[in-house]
Structures are given as C-alpha cells and as structure tokens.
Amino acid sequence: TAITELKRHQQQLEHIAHYDLLTGLPNRVLLGDRMKRAMTLADRHGQRLAIAYLDLDGFKAINDRHGHHAGDQFLVDMSRRLTLALREPDTLARLGGDEFVAILSDVQDDDACFAVIERLLATATDSVALEQGPVRISASIGLTFYPQPDPVDSDQLIRQADHAMYEAKQTGRNRFHAFDPERDRNIRGQHENLAHIRKALSCNEFVLHYQPKVNMRTGQILGVEALIRWQHPQRGLLPPAAFLSLVQDHPLGIELGNWVIASALDQLDRWRAEGLNLPVSVNVDAQQLQQAEFTEHLFATLAQHPGVRPGELQMEVLETSALEDLLRVSRVIDACREFGVTFALDDFGTGYSSLTYLKRLPVTLLKIDRSFVHDMLDSPDDRAILEAVIRLASAFRRQILAEGVETLQQGELLIQMGCELAQGYAIAHPMPAEALGEWVASWQPDPSWRRPPESCKVHEPH
C-alpha cells in the first residue's frame, strides 16, 4: 500500500514534468524528447518530418474581455480540436500561453503536409462555445522540414518554425508560411560577412593601392586612383570584387567609403613630405554620395588635412549612380567644387549618356569604360562608340581618359582617335603607396605613343 502510493506519487510527478497542466498536452520538455526521437527515426528510415509552430491570433482579447478562466476554457477546447485535426502518429505540444508545436511524422510530400496545416488553420477558426457566448479567432502557423541540407538540431527546428510563424503573422495572419533554409543560410552568411568586414576595418586590414593616370603621348603623370584592397589574414590580398558587393546598400559601405577618403588624404600628406606631389582620385558610390551629410563629412575630413591643395582630391562617380538622382548629384558636385574638389564620371558610356545630363553634370573628367577599350581593336562597334564618346567630350570641353588600356596597340589607336589620357596594365598595375616613388622616377611612355596626328588634341577643362 505504501509502495503503491509512492508509485502513484512518482507517476504524478513524472506527468507534471512532461505534460501541460491545463490542456494535458505534452509540454516543452516532452516535445524535445519526441522531436529527437522522431528525427532519429526519420534518419533511420529515410523519412521526412514537418514541424509546425502555431500561434493563436487575437487570444489576448479573450482574456482581456472575458477573463482568464474563459481563456483557459478556450485553450482546453482548442487543444482538443487541434489534436483531432492531426493524424494518428502526429504530436501536438503546448509551449505555453497560446503557442503550440505539432510534429508531423513521415511526411510523404508537400501537398499531404499542407493539407494537415490547412486543417489546423480551419480548426483554429471554428467557433468555441464559452459561458459568455461563442468566440471565434484564427491562427498563424510557421512550418519547417527535416532533414535539411545543413545539420540542425531540435531547438533550431523550433526556432525556424517560430520565425516562419512570425512571417505568417506579418503577412496578414490566418495563414501559414514555410521556412526557407536557403534564404536563411544566405541571410546568416551576409551577417557573418558584414561582421568580418567590420572587424577588418577596426583591425586596419584594409589598404589602398594606387594606379597611375598618365598622358600616353607626353608621359605626364596626372595622378593616381586609390583602389581599396583587403589584406586578409588567411586569404591574402583580396580585390574589391571579393567584398564591396557585401556592403552595398548597408551603412558599413558608407563607413568603408569614408575610410578610403581619409586614408587617401593621409597618403597625400605623406607623399608631400617625401617630395612627391600626386593628385588622388577616390571612388564614391551612389549610397555614399546621396547621404545628407556627405559634403559636411568630406569638408570636415579635408579640414584635418590643411596641406591638401585644391584639385589634389578628385571624386569618381559611376555614370549609372549619377543618373539615379541627377539633381542631387549636381548639387553635391557644385558644393564640393567650391572647396576645390573635382569630379570624374566613371564607366562613361555604360549608362544612358545624353547631352542633357552631360550638360547638367559639372564633372571635369569622363572615364571611358574599359569594356569598350578591351575589344576596340577587333570590334568596329566599340571603335564607333569610342569615337562618338571622344567627340562628345570634345564638344562639351571635358577631359577624357580611357580605362583598361592593356596593350601598346590600344594606346596607339586611342591617341590617334584623340584620347591621350589613360590608365591600365600597359601603363602600370595598381601598386602599394611605397612603390609609387620608384615607378614615377622610371616611367617613360612607349615610343609608339609619341607620334599622334596634329588634329588629336584633348581639351582642357574650362
């Protein structure tokens, strides 16, 4: 008798430990055990599980309007109905409040699974009779599946289903939303990448390399373009294509852009101390340029470098970026010109080059996109575009510079067409700041570039 009583008491304690006191459904502890068991069986038999996270829409209003006793009565009745809507081997557990999780075992295909989910949604909208009268609400359900391409545990599955349920609520309630592991993996990867870039910025892992811009015919060195690189501790020196797209449309991209400007100005000061006077251009994207405080921040940075003379700093703006907000970009350029900062239009010819916007953008230099230069020797169309762009620049009295000059033949033809300014591998690769002095001392243009026809003049900016 005493032993019988002890066993009964032990059973009661076990029941309290594993079952929800109000509804009699498995609680969070038992849910975890059943999920692990279901995942093991699914792995063993090559089956598929679905985990549904269900939250009742508007349940708080029942408590507020009718009291907690009515709310408890509603939950007991709704728990019974939801259990009946499931299949025989499925499990429904209550996490607490108005949140439930269902384990749908051996899901053969999506349609069969969605049919069960739709049944749960329909059940949740059924009227429940309370002492105060009938009550009707709805539910939002988040759904995830197991197995997945990446390893996951039971807690992760519940979090995924919970996240999907939140998406269902955000898109209107009384519906379900399926978790997308691929999208989640991309988002997590993006967060990790941003964290790595933020750390790299704080640890001074970014460096600037500089590519000279020259007059191919006279040999005059016009200046250099600052190009960001990531000196990655494990992967070595990374080009901008490996990381800049990760910060596009993110505040970290603006931080990185501000770092480039400040670092280029620091380098100008160092070069001047060494007797090297080289104007520097930096790339500015649309996001940075359209910041309300762009000019204010630029002027503050310039104020920290009083030795930088007007014209020693140039901003390069992508043509497509400038077109996004022509009026604003024009105003920014005008404001910067008052401080002596000039602008170049980068990748010229890739956007929608028109006389109207070329007239309105007060840029000093047009940079012909490398894609036209690359095939100019073999493509009559690219040559025709180059000739048109050069004539356009001449008509508007703008300087013009060709990017991506990689062979002597390209340089020679560009000079004959009237474009003497260039940068590219045929002149110099981007190099660390400390290598510039030696390159400047030894640079000579190729003899084939010294014989242009008299008619090919480059107009100076007015």
C-alpha positions as CSV (number, residue, x, y, z in Angstrom):
1,T,0.0,0.0,0.0
2,A,2.7,2.4,0.9
3,I,4.7,1.3,-2.2
4,T,1.5,1.7,-4.3
5,E,1.0,5.2,-3.0
6,L,4.7,6.0,-3.7
7,K,4.5,4.8,-7.3
8,R,1.3,6.8,-7.8
9,H,3.0,9.9,-6.5
10,Q,6.0,9.2,-8.7
11,Q,3.7,8.9,-11.7
12,Q,2.1,12.2,-10.8
13,L,5.4,13.9,-10.6
14,E,6.5,12.5,-14.0
15,H,3.2,13.6,-15.5
16,I,3.7,17.1,-14.1
17,A,7.2,17.2,-15.5
18,H,6.2,16.2,-19.0
19,Y,2.6,17.4,-19.6
20,D,0.9,20.7,-19.6
21,L,-1.2,21.0,-16.5
22,L,-4.1,22.9,-18.2
23,T,-4.5,21.1,-21.5
24,G,-2.9,17.7,-20.8
25,L,-0.8,18.1,-23.9
26,P,3.0,17.3,-24.0
27,N,5.0,20.3,-22.7
28,R,8.2,21.8,-23.9
29,V,10.3,19.0,-22.2
30,L,8.4,16.1,-23.6
31,L,8.3,17.9,-27.0
32,G,12.1,18.0,-27.1
33,D,12.3,14.3,-26.4
34,R,9.7,13.4,-29.0
35,M,11.3,15.6,-31.6
36,K,14.7,13.9,-31.1
37,R,13.1,10.5,-31.3
38,A,11.2,11.5,-34.5
39,M,14.4,12.9,-36.1
40,T,16.3,9.7,-35.3
41,L,13.5,7.5,-36.9
42,A,13.4,9.9,-39.9
43,D,17.1,9.4,-40.4
44,R,16.9,5.7,-39.9
45,H,14.0,5.1,-42.3
46,G,14.8,7.9,-44.8
47,Q,11.6,9.8,-43.9
48,R,10.7,13.5,-43.7
49,L,9.4,15.4,-40.7
50,A,7.4,18.7,-40.6
51,I,7.4,20.9,-37.6
52,A,4.5,23.4,-37.3
53,Y,4.6,26.3,-34.9
54,L,1.1,27.6,-34.2
55,D,0.2,30.8,-32.5
56,L,-3.5,31.9,-31.9
57,D,-4.3,35.3,-33.4
58,G,-6.2,37.5,-31.0
59,F,-6.2,35.2,-28.0
60,K,-5.2,38.0,-25.7
61,A,-8.5,39.8,-26.4
62,I,-10.4,36.8,-25.0
63,N,-8.5,37.1,-21.7
64,D,-9.0,40.9,-21.6
65,R,-12.7,40.8,-22.4
66,H,-13.9,37.6,-20.6
67,G,-11.2,36.9,-18.0
68,H,-8.5,34.3,-17.6
69,H,-11.0,31.5,-16.7
70,A,-12.7,31.9,-20.1
71,G,-9.2,32.0,-21.7
72,D,-8.3,28.7,-20.0
73,Q,-11.6,27.1,-21.1
74,F,-10.9,28.3,-24.7
75,L,-7.4,26.8,-24.7
76,V,-8.6,23.4,-23.3
77,D,-11.3,23.2,-26.0
78,M,-9.0,24.4,-28.8
79,S,-6.2,21.9,-27.8
80,R,-8.7,19.0,-28.1
81,R,-9.8,20.2,-31.5
82,L,-6.3,20.8,-32.9
83,T,-5.3,17.3,-31.7
84,L,-8.2,15.8,-33.6
85,A,-7.2,17.7,-36.7
86,L,-3.8,15.9,-36.8
87,R,-3.1,12.4,-38.0
88,E,-2.7,9.4,-35.6
89,P,1.1,9.4,-35.4
90,D,1.5,13.2,-35.1
91,T,2.2,15.0,-31.8
92,L,0.7,18.3,-30.6
93,A,2.5,20.1,-27.7
94,R,1.8,23.3,-25.8
95,L,4.8,25.6,-25.3
96,G,2.8,27.9,-23.1
97,G,0.3,30.7,-23.5
98,D,-1.4,30.4,-26.9
99,E,1.6,28.8,-28.6
100,F,1.6,25.1,-29.8
101,V,4.0,22.9,-31.8
102,A,3.0,20.0,-33.9
103,I,5.3,17.2,-35.1
104,L,4.1,15.8,-38.4
105,S,5.9,12.5,-38.9
106,D,6.6,10.6,-42.1
107,V,5.5,13.5,-44.5
108,Q,5.4,11.9,-47.9
109,D,5.1,15.1,-49.9
110,D,4.3,18.8,-49.5
111,D,0.7,18.5,-50.6
112,A,-0.1,16.0,-47.9
113,C,1.6,18.1,-45.3
114,F,-0.1,21.3,-46.4
115,A,-3.5,19.5,-46.2
116,V,-2.9,18.9,-42.5
117,I,-1.8,22.5,-42.0
118,E,-4.9,23.8,-43.7
119,R,-6.9,21.6,-41.4
120,L,-5.3,23.1,-38.4
121,L,-6.0,26.6,-39.7
122,A,-9.6,25.8,-40.4
123,T,-10.0,24.2,-36.9
124,A,-8.5,27.4,-35.3
125,T,-11.2,29.5,-36.9
126,D,-14.1,27.3,-35.7
127,S,-16.3,29.0,-33.1
128,V,-15.7,27.9,-29.5
129,A,-18.6,28.0,-27.0
130,L,-17.8,29.7,-23.8
131,E,-20.0,30.6,-20.8
132,Q,-20.1,34.2,-22.1
133,G,-21.1,33.1,-25.6
134,P,-19.4,31.8,-28.8
135,V,-15.9,33.1,-29.6
136,R,-14.0,32.9,-32.9
137,I,-10.4,33.7,-33.7
138,S,-7.7,32.4,-36.1
139,A,-4.1,31.1,-36.1
140,S,-0.8,31.8,-37.8
141,I,1.4,28.8,-38.5
142,G,5.1,28.6,-39.3
143,L,6.4,25.4,-41.0
144,T,9.8,23.8,-41.3
145,F,11.1,20.5,-42.5
146,Y,13.7,17.9,-41.5
147,P,16.2,16.8,-42.8
148,Q,17.8,19.9,-44.3
149,P,21.0,20.4,-46.4
150,D,22.8,21.7,-43.3
151,P,22.8,19.8,-39.9
152,V,20.2,21.1,-37.5
153,D,19.0,20.1,-34.0
154,S,15.6,20.1,-32.5
155,D,15.9,23.6,-30.9
156,Q,17.0,25.0,-34.3
157,L,13.9,23.5,-36.0
158,I,11.6,25.1,-33.4
159,R,13.3,28.4,-33.9
160,Q,12.9,28.1,-37.7
161,A,9.2,27.3,-37.4
162,D,8.8,30.2,-34.9
163,H,10.5,32.5,-37.4
164,A,8.2,31.3,-40.2
165,M,5.2,31.8,-37.9
166,Y,6.2,35.4,-37.4
167,E,6.4,35.9,-41.1
168,A,2.9,34.4,-41.4
169,K,1.6,37.0,-38.9
170,Q,3.4,39.8,-40.6
171,T,1.8,39.0,-43.9
172,G,-1.8,39.0,-42.6
173,R,-2.5,36.2,-40.1
174,N,-4.8,33.2,-40.6
175,R,-2.2,31.6,-42.9
176,F,1.0,29.6,-42.8
177,H,4.5,30.3,-44.0
178,A,7.2,27.8,-44.8
179,F,10.7,28.4,-43.6
180,D,13.3,28.7,-46.4
181,P,16.7,27.2,-45.3
182,E,18.5,28.5,-48.4
183,R,17.3,32.1,-47.8
184,D,18.1,31.8,-44.1
185,R,21.6,30.5,-45.0
186,N,22.1,33.5,-47.3
187,I,21.0,35.9,-44.6
188,R,23.2,34.3,-41.9
189,G,26.1,34.3,-44.4
190,Q,25.5,38.0,-45.1
191,H,25.5,38.8,-41.3
192,E,28.8,36.8,-40.9
193,N,30.4,38.6,-43.9
194,L,29.4,42.0,-42.5
195,A,30.8,41.1,-39.1
196,H,34.1,40.0,-40.7
197,I,34.3,43.3,-42.7
198,R,33.5,45.4,-39.6
199,K,36.3,43.6,-37.7
200,A,38.7,44.0,-40.6
201,L,38.0,47.8,-40.6
202,S,38.7,48.0,-36.9
203,C,41.9,45.9,-37.2
204,N,43.3,48.0,-40.1
205,E,43.2,45.2,-42.5
206,F,42.2,47.3,-45.5
207,V,44.8,49.0,-47.6
208,L,44.9,51.3,-50.6
209,H,46.7,50.5,-53.8
210,Y,47.2,53.2,-56.4
211,Q,47.0,53.1,-60.2
212,P,48.7,55.9,-62.2
213,K,46.8,58.0,-64.7
214,V,49.0,59.4,-67.5
215,N,49.1,61.3,-70.7
216,M,50.3,58.5,-73.0
217,R,51.8,60.8,-75.6
218,T,53.7,63.3,-73.4
219,G,54.5,61.0,-70.5
220,Q,52.9,63.5,-68.0
221,I,51.7,61.7,-64.8
222,L,48.3,63.2,-64.0
223,G,47.8,61.5,-60.7
224,V,46.7,58.2,-59.2
225,E,43.4,56.4,-58.5
226,A,43.1,54.9,-55.0
227,L,41.7,51.4,-55.1
228,I,40.8,49.5,-51.9
229,R,42.2,46.1,-51.1
230,W,41.6,43.7,-48.1
231,Q,44.8,42.3,-46.7
232,H,43.0,39.2,-45.3
233,P,45.0,37.4,-42.6
234,Q,44.1,34.0,-44.1
235,R,43.2,34.6,-47.7
236,G,45.8,37.1,-48.6
237,L,45.3,40.3,-50.7
238,L,41.6,40.4,-51.8
239,P,40.4,42.7,-54.7
240,P,37.3,44.9,-54.2
241,A,35.1,42.4,-56.1
242,A,35.6,40.0,-53.2
243,F,33.9,42.2,-50.6
244,L,32.5,45.5,-51.8
245,S,29.2,43.9,-53.0
246,L,28.7,42.6,-49.5
247,V,28.4,46.2,-48.1
248,Q,26.3,47.6,-50.9
249,D,23.2,49.4,-49.5
250,H,24.5,48.8,-46.0
251,P,25.7,51.5,-43.6
252,L,29.0,49.7,-43.4
253,G,29.6,50.7,-47.1
254,I,29.5,54.3,-46.1
255,E,32.0,53.7,-43.3
256,L,34.3,52.0,-45.8
257,G,33.9,54.8,-48.3
258,N,34.7,57.4,-45.6
259,W,37.8,55.3,-44.6
260,V,39.0,55.4,-48.2
261,I,38.7,59.2,-48.4
262,A,40.5,59.7,-45.1
263,S,43.3,57.2,-46.0
264,A,43.9,58.8,-49.4
265,L,44.2,62.2,-47.8
266,D,46.6,60.8,-45.2
267,Q,48.7,59.4,-48.1
268,L,48.7,62.7,-49.9
269,D,50.3,64.3,-46.7
270,R,52.9,61.5,-46.6
271,W,53.8,61.8,-50.2
272,R,54.2,65.6,-49.9
273,A,56.6,65.1,-47.0
274,E,58.6,62.9,-49.3
275,G,58.6,65.5,-52.1
276,L,56.1,63.6,-54.2
277,N,53.1,65.6,-55.5
278,L,50.4,63.3,-56.9
279,P,46.7,64.2,-57.1
280,V,44.5,61.3,-55.9
281,S,41.0,60.2,-57.1
282,V,38.7,58.0,-55.0
283,N,35.6,56.2,-56.0
284,V,32.3,57.3,-54.4
285,D,29.2,55.2,-54.8
286,A,25.6,56.4,-55.0
287,Q,24.7,55.4,-51.5
288,Q,27.6,57.5,-50.0
289,L,27.1,60.4,-52.4
290,Q,23.4,60.7,-51.6
291,Q,23.9,60.8,-47.8
292,A,22.6,64.1,-46.4
293,E,25.8,64.7,-44.5
294,F,28.2,63.7,-47.4
295,T,29.6,67.2,-48.1
296,E,29.7,68.1,-44.4
297,H,31.7,64.9,-43.6
298,L,34.0,65.5,-46.6
299,F,34.8,69.1,-45.6
300,A,35.5,68.0,-42.0
301,T,37.9,65.4,-43.3
302,L,39.6,67.9,-45.6
303,A,39.9,70.3,-42.6
304,Q,42.1,67.7,-40.9
305,H,44.5,67.9,-43.9
306,P,45.1,71.6,-44.3
307,G,48.1,70.9,-46.6
308,V,45.9,69.3,-49.3
309,R,45.6,71.9,-52.1
310,P,42.5,72.4,-54.3
311,G,42.5,70.0,-57.1
312,E,44.6,67.3,-55.4
313,L,41.5,65.3,-54.5
314,Q,39.0,64.1,-57.1
315,M,35.9,62.0,-56.7
316,E,35.0,59.4,-59.3
317,V,31.2,58.7,-59.6
318,L,29.8,55.8,-61.6
319,E,27.7,57.1,-64.5
320,T,24.8,54.9,-63.5
321,S,25.0,56.3,-59.9
322,A,24.9,59.9,-61.1
323,L,21.8,59.2,-63.2
324,E,19.8,57.9,-60.1
325,D,19.4,61.4,-58.8
326,L,20.8,63.8,-61.3
327,L,19.6,67.0,-59.5
328,R,21.1,65.9,-56.1
329,V,24.4,64.7,-57.6
330,S,24.7,68.0,-59.5
331,R,24.2,70.0,-56.2
332,V,26.8,67.9,-54.3
333,I,29.3,68.4,-57.1
334,D,28.7,72.1,-57.1
335,A,29.2,72.3,-53.3
336,C,32.4,70.3,-53.5
337,R,33.8,72.4,-56.3
338,E,33.7,75.4,-54.0
339,F,36.3,73.6,-51.9
340,G,38.4,72.7,-54.9
341,V,37.3,69.0,-55.1
342,T,36.7,68.0,-58.7
343,F,34.6,65.1,-60.0
344,A,35.1,62.5,-62.7
345,L,32.3,60.4,-64.3
346,D,33.4,56.8,-64.2
347,D,32.5,53.9,-66.6
348,F,31.3,56.5,-69.1
349,G,29.2,55.0,-71.9
350,T,27.7,52.2,-69.9
351,G,24.7,54.3,-68.8
352,Y,22.4,56.4,-70.9
353,S,24.8,59.0,-72.0
354,S,22.8,62.0,-73.1
355,L,23.6,65.6,-74.0
356,T,21.1,66.8,-71.3
357,Y,22.7,65.2,-68.3
358,L,26.2,65.8,-69.6
359,K,25.4,69.4,-69.8
360,R,24.0,69.5,-66.2
361,L,26.7,67.5,-64.5
362,P,29.7,69.7,-63.8
363,V,32.3,67.0,-64.0
364,T,35.9,67.7,-65.1
365,L,36.8,64.3,-66.5
366,L,34.9,61.5,-68.4
367,K,36.4,58.0,-68.0
368,I,35.7,55.7,-70.9
369,D,34.6,52.3,-69.6
370,R,37.2,49.5,-70.0
371,S,34.7,47.2,-71.8
372,F,34.9,49.5,-74.9
373,V,38.7,49.6,-74.8
374,H,39.1,45.9,-74.4
375,D,37.6,45.0,-77.8
376,M,38.4,48.2,-79.7
377,L,41.0,46.5,-82.0
378,D,38.5,43.8,-83.1
379,S,35.1,45.4,-82.8
380,P,34.0,48.2,-85.2
381,D,31.0,48.9,-82.9
382,D,33.3,49.5,-79.9
383,R,35.5,51.7,-82.0
384,A,32.5,53.7,-83.2
385,I,31.3,54.1,-79.6
386,L,34.8,55.3,-78.6
387,E,34.9,57.9,-81.4
388,A,31.5,59.2,-80.5
389,V,32.3,59.5,-76.8
390,I,35.6,61.3,-77.6
391,R,33.7,63.7,-79.9
392,L,31.1,64.2,-77.2
393,A,33.8,65.1,-74.6
394,S,35.4,67.4,-77.0
395,A,32.1,69.2,-77.8
396,F,31.5,69.7,-74.1
397,R,35.1,70.7,-73.4
398,R,35.7,67.8,-70.9
399,Q,38.8,65.9,-70.4
400,I,38.5,62.2,-71.4
401,L,40.5,59.3,-70.1
402,A,40.4,55.6,-71.2
403,E,40.4,52.9,-68.6
404,G,41.7,49.4,-69.0
405,V,44.5,50.1,-71.6
406,E,46.3,46.8,-71.6
407,T,48.3,46.8,-74.8
408,L,50.5,49.2,-76.7
409,Q,48.2,48.9,-79.8
410,Q,45.2,50.0,-77.8
411,G,47.1,53.0,-76.5
412,E,48.3,53.9,-80.0
413,L,44.8,53.8,-81.5
414,L,43.3,55.8,-78.7
415,I,45.9,58.5,-79.2
416,Q,45.1,58.6,-83.0
417,M,41.4,58.9,-82.1
418,G,42.1,61.9,-79.9
419,C,42.2,60.3,-76.4
420,E,45.7,60.8,-74.9
421,L,44.8,60.2,-71.2
422,A,44.7,56.7,-69.9
423,Q,45.3,54.2,-67.1
424,G,45.7,50.4,-67.3
425,Y,48.1,47.5,-67.2
426,A,50.0,48.7,-70.2
427,I,51.0,51.7,-68.1
428,A,51.1,50.3,-64.5
429,H,49.2,47.9,-62.3
430,P,47.8,49.2,-59.0
431,M,50.6,49.2,-56.5
432,P,51.2,49.9,-52.8
433,A,51.8,53.6,-51.9
434,E,55.5,52.9,-51.1
435,A,56.1,51.7,-54.7
436,L,54.9,54.9,-56.4
437,G,58.1,56.9,-55.9
438,E,60.2,54.4,-57.8
439,W,57.6,54.0,-60.5
440,V,57.4,57.8,-61.0
441,A,61.1,58.0,-61.4
442,S,61.3,55.4,-64.1
443,W,58.1,55.9,-66.1
444,Q,58.5,56.6,-69.8
445,P,55.8,56.2,-72.4
446,D,56.4,53.8,-75.3
447,P,57.9,55.4,-78.4
448,S,55.0,54.3,-80.4
449,W,52.7,56.6,-78.4
450,R,54.7,59.7,-79.2
451,R,53.5,60.3,-82.8
452,P,49.9,61.5,-82.8
453,P,48.4,63.4,-85.7
454,E,48.2,67.2,-85.1
455,S,44.3,67.2,-85.1
456,C,44.1,65.0,-82.0
457,K,44.0,67.4,-79.1
458,V,42.5,66.9,-75.7
459,H,40.6,70.0,-74.5
460,E,41.5,71.3,-71.1
461,P,38.5,71.9,-68.7
462,H,37.3,75.5,-68.7
